[in-house]
Amino acid sequence: MPLPQLSEEDRKKALEKAAAARKARAQVKDNLKHGQMSAREALESDDPVVTKMKVTDFLKSLPGWGKAKADKTMQELEIAENRRLGGLGANQKAAILEMLEKAE
């Protein structure tokens, strides 16, 4: 399927919207990293900025978590690496919270 042809103005608007979304996700990650937002708050959020964040990015932004620990957790919980927070089921969210509590 070919990409739609956008006018220069529409393309500029789309780029601005994407940049704003990236900036908002970066702020959420920073809030998680510095303890201004809890993992539970992020998992229970309906904010589109949070729900569109990849689970791996969410885990890596938590204090004390890196790529290896996040990847291991994703494999153990059988969560696909391209899954986003909004696409997690209730059982998966509960399993992540339980895993985080054990890690503390």
C-alpha positions, 0 to 999 in steps of 0.5 A: 500500500503506497503512502498517502501524498501529503501537502507540505503543510500537512507534512509539517503538522504531522512532524510537529505532532510526532515531535510533541508526542516524543517529547511527552513520552520522554517526560513520562520516562523522566518522571518514572526514572526520578520517582515522580510517577509510580509504575502502578500509575503508569500502568493504570493510566488512560493518557494516550502518551502513556498507553502508546509507550512500549513496555520495554521503554517503560521498564528501562525507564524505571530506577535500577532497570536496564536493557538486560533486566527489561528483556529478561522480564519481557521473556519471562512474562511472555510479552512481545517486544513490540507491545505497548502499555495500552495493549497489555491485559489485566493479568500482564499488568498484574504480573509486571507489578508483582515482578517489580515488587519482588525486585525492590 
